[in-house]
């Protein structure tokens, strides 16, 4: 983010920040269950909600091209770090 804010040619442009790789919800759920050590979760997928697109994947080509940025964190590591943050800040989100 700091490099993006400091880049003189980036002003007024939109930049997507993501992996550029599509991930199924089931992969996110399964990965989160693994990194959390949870084995007793019951996950039910339904098709009852509104869906505006079959899939969404951020196109990060501009960010890669103009700043040489590549995603530094895998899904597994990102979920692990997010879980650690939530665990460390329980008093903040449990109000």
Beta strands, then each sheet from edge to edge (+ up, - down):
end
